């Protein structure tokens, strides 16, 4: 708890967007040395990427260590590494954050384990959540998988299934060098002027863009995001 300074071993599923966020930051070069084209050339970049991978493993275990193979809304991170559902938050709402990060990590690293984890999660959704007319969240992921809550939020279609689709694609459908996926996974193409920010850590002011165009255009910073 930031305000009290006390340690709380709980972790919300909502936090599982963080592995992808950290990895994208490394890929964009915000921890780079400004010289090498290798985004992991600095110790800080390597530390951020290693943290992203460790958090991704934790988010995966929120699923894999439940009898249904589906994550609870909140989990307790036990001493020694075990992950258990919070007794007061054992439900699953078909959330997208873990599969979002799985897609990002797979797209950036090509590691097959991220696809394997995503496939297992997809099968758990199919086994426990699919109904004749749609999908439903679960009231308790620690049981047999019964107890549907009768609720399918729009983010399941807009995000969860979209990220799973992208995870099993060839990586060219929405290349992360060319698009940004917003909070609801709507793809927005990166405007060339905004690539400036990946080199300097912020979006440019208008006068900076004008001056930059006079020096050859914002495209000279394009390599900073690759």
C-alpha positions as semicolon CSV with decimal commas, in nm:
position;residue;x (nm);y (nm);z (nm)
1;X;0,000;0,000;0,000
2;X;0,166;0,322;-0,117
3;X;0,000;0,540;0,146
4;X;0,056;0,315;0,448
5;X;0,382;0,160;0,336
6;X;0,248;-0,187;0,421
7;X;0,301;-0,489;0,196
8;X;0,000;-0,657;0,041
9;X;0,049;-0,988;-0,138
10;X;-0,258;-0,946;-0,359
11;X;-0,243;-0,883;-0,734
12;X;-0,539;-0,786;-0,952
13;X;-0,578;-0,943;-1,294
14;X;-0,608;-0,588;-1,427
15;X;-0,235;-0,544;-1,356
16;X;-0,149;-0,804;-1,620
17;X;-0,128;-0,539;-1,892
18;X;0,204;-0,433;-1,733
19;X;0,428;-0,703;-1,892
20;X;0,326;-0,586;-2,238
21;X;0,365;-0,221;-2,141
22;X;0,718;-0,274;-2,011
23;X;0,819;-0,476;-2,317
24;X;0,680;-0,212;-2,555
25;X;0,877;0,054;-2,369
26;X;1,197;-0,142;-2,421
27;X;1,114;-0,205;-2,787
28;X;1,048;0,166;-2,843
29;X;1,398;0,243;-2,721
30;X;1,305;0,462;-2,426
31;X;1,573;0,289;-2,218
32;X;1,825;0,279;-2,501
33;X;2,165;0,445;-2,514
34;X;2,080;0,661;-2,814
35;X;2,349;0,492;-3,022
36;X;2,286;0,121;-3,056
37;X;1,987;-0,005;-3,255
38;X;1,956;-0,289;-3,003
39;X;1,673;-0,180;-2,768
40;X;1,817;-0,402;-2,490
41;X;2,168;-0,253;-2,511
42;X;2,152;-0,091;-2,166
43;X;2,125;-0,257;-1,822
44;X;1,805;-0,063;-1,753
45;X;1,644;-0,196;-2,072
46;X;1,746;-0,553;-1,990
47;X;1,610;-0,516;-1,637
48;X;1,275;-0,390;-1,768
49;X;1,251;-0,676;-2,017
50;X;1,339;-0,934;-1,753
51;X;1,072;-0,787;-1,524
52;X;0,818;-0,804;-1,806
53;X;0,895;-1,172;-1,857
54;X;0,873;-1,253;-1,485
55;X;0,541;-1,071;-1,449
56;X;0,413;-1,251;-1,758
57;X;0,494;-1,581;-1,590
58;X;0,303;-1,472;-1,277
59;X;-0,001;-1,369;-1,482
60;X;0,005;-1,703;-1,662
61;X;0,017;-1,885;-1,329
62;X;-0,292;-1,698;-1,215
63;X;-0,460;-1,919;-1,479
64;X;-0,259;-2,238;-1,472
65;X;-0,276;-2,286;-1,093
66;X;-0,658;-2,280;-1,080
67;X;-0,862;-2,600;-1,130
68;X;-1,054;-2,443;-1,418
69;X;-0,745;-2,297;-1,588
70;X;-0,899;-1,950;-1,557
71;X;-0,769;-1,664;-1,346
72;X;-0,952;-1,508;-1,052
73;X;-1,013;-1,135;-1,042
74;X;-0,760;-1,106;-0,757
75;X;-0,488;-1,352;-0,658
76;X;-0,257;-1,388;-0,360
77;X;0,112;-1,434;-0,439
78;X;0,230;-1,684;-0,180
79;X;0,575;-1,699;-0,027
80;X;0,774;-1,936;-0,245
81;X;0,588;-1,849;-0,564
82;X;0,243;-2,008;-0,541
83;X;-0,059;-1,819;-0,676
84;X;-0,399;-1,862;-0,508
85;X;-0,737;-1,702;-0,567
86;X;-0,850;-1,439;-0,319
87;X;-1,147;-1,591;-0,130
88;X;-1,349;-1,275;-0,193
89;X;-1,260;-1,242;-0,562
90;X;-1,264;-1,591;-0,713
91;X;-1,470;-1,485;-1,014
92;X;-1,353;-1,446;-1,373
93;X;-1,494;-1,172;-1,597
94;X;-1,334;-1,284;-1,926
95;X;-1,078;-1,005;-1,894
96;X;-0,820;-0,934;-2,168
97;X;-0,508;-0,810;-1,986
98;X;-0,314;-1,136;-1,975
99;X;-0,373;-1,232;-2,337
100;X;-0,291;-0,872;-2,436
101;X;0,053;-0,906;-2,280
102;X;0,095;-1,255;-2,424
103;X;0,039;-1,113;-2,773
104;X;0,285;-0,828;-2,717
105;X;0,554;-1,054;-2,571
106;X;0,511;-1,307;-2,851
107;X;0,517;-1,036;-3,121
108;X;0,837;-0,888;-2,979
109;X;1,027;-1,205;-2,889
110;X;0,882;-1,485;-3,102
111;X;0,894;-1,714;-2,797
112;X;0,652;-2,005;-2,862
113;X;0,565;-2,045;-2,494
114;X;0,350;-1,730;-2,508
115;X;0,137;-1,887;-2,781
116;X;0,117;-2,212;-2,585
117;X;-0,002;-2,029;-2,274
118;X;-0,256;-1,835;-2,480
119;X;-0,389;-2,152;-2,640
120;X;-0,440;-2,312;-2,297
121;X;-0,630;-2,004;-2,179
122;X;-0,845;-2,007;-2,493
123;X;-0,933;-2,373;-2,437
124;X;-1,032;-2,295;-2,077
125;X;-1,266;-2,021;-2,201
126;X;-1,414;-2,265;-2,451
127;X;-1,454;-2,540;-2,192
128;X;-1,601;-2,341;-1,905
129;X;-1,745;-2,017;-2,043
130;X;-1,896;-2,092;-2,383
131;X;-2,275;-2,111;-2,395
132;X;-2,523;-2,157;-2,679
133;X;-2,567;-1,783;-2,726
134;X;-2,228;-1,645;-2,623
135;X;-1,982;-1,662;-2,335
136;X;-2,027;-1,605;-1,964
137;X;-1,789;-1,526;-1,683
138;X;-1,755;-1,764;-1,389
139;X;-1,850;-1,706;-1,028
140;X;-1,573;-1,931;-0,892
141;X;-1,261;-2,040;-1,082
142;X;-1,152;-2,269;-0,800
143;X;-1,444;-2,509;-0,848
144;X;-1,565;-2,722;-1,134
145;X;-1,622;-2,424;-1,362
146;X;-1,996;-2,418;-1,306
147;X;-2,173;-2,111;-1,181
148;X;-2,191;-1,880;-1,481
149;X;-2,263;-1,519;-1,392
150;X;-2,457;-1,464;-1,717
151;X;-2,243;-1,165;-1,810
152;X;-2,033;-1,105;-2,122
153;X;-1,878;-0,758;-2,119
154;X;-1,804;-0,591;-2,450
155;X;-1,430;-0,607;-2,381
156;X;-1,440;-0,984;-2,428
157;X;-1,519;-0,934;-2,797
158;X;-1,328;-0,608;-2,844
159;X;-1,012;-0,715;-2,662
160;X;-0,987;-1,070;-2,527
161;X;-1,081;-1,250;-2,848
162;X;-0,901;-0,993;-3,064
163;X;-0,572;-1,041;-2,880
164;X;-0,611;-1,418;-2,901
165;X;-0,674;-1,387;-3,275
166;X;-0,362;-1,172;-3,313
167;X;-0,158;-1,408;-3,096
168;X;-0,222;-1,692;-3,342
169;X;-0,178;-1,481;-3,655
170;X;0,144;-1,428;-3,847
171;X;0,224;-1,096;-3,679
172;X;0,142;-0,885;-3,983
173;X;-0,226;-0,815;-3,912
174;X;-0,152;-0,525;-3,675
175;X;0,226;-0,472;-3,659
176;X;0,315;-0,294;-3,337
177;X;0,573;-0,080;-3,513
178;X;0,294;0,082;-3,714
179;X;-0,011;0,086;-3,486
180;X;-0,103;0,155;-3,125
181;X;-0,383;-0,046;-2,967
182;X;-0,580;0,174;-2,730
183;X;-0,754;0,075;-2,406
184;X;-1,028;-0,113;-2,590
185;X;-0,784;-0,259;-2,845
186;X;-0,889;-0,028;-3,128
187;X;-0,589;0,006;-3,362
188;X;-0,464;0,358;-3,429
189;X;-0,196;0,408;-3,691
190;X;0,114;0,587;-3,563
191;X;0,146;0,927;-3,728
192;X;0,501;0,988;-3,853
193;X;0,533;1,308;-3,650
194;X;0,470;1,121;-3,328
195;X;0,769;0,892;-3,377
196;X;0,963;1,195;-3,252
197;X;0,854;1,106;-2,899
198;X;1,025;0,767;-2,898
199;X;1,360;0,939;-2,938
200;X;1,302;1,213;-2,680
201;X;1,057;1,058;-2,433
202;X;0,762;1,289;-2,511
203;X;0,547;1,421;-2,791
204;X;0,689;1,726;-2,967
205;X;0,557;2,079;-2,940
206;X;0,435;2,231;-3,265
207;X;0,736;2,463;-3,297
208;X;0,966;2,163;-3,258
209;X;0,789;1,983;-3,540
210;X;0,823;2,288;-3,765
211;X;1,193;2,312;-3,688
212;X;1,233;1,937;-3,733
213;X;1,070;1,942;-4,077
214;X;1,320;2,205;-4,178
215;X;1,599;1,962;-4,085
216;X;1,465;1,677;-4,292
217;X;1,133;1,578;-4,143
218;X;1,017;1,365;-3,854
219;X;1,092;1,053;-4,056
220;X;1,455;1,078;-3,954
221;X;1,352;0,948;-3,612
222;X;1,167;0,648;-3,754
223;X;1,448;0,410;-3,671
224;X;1,415;0,493;-3,301
225;X;1,107;0,272;-3,266
226;X;1,253;-0,035;-3,432
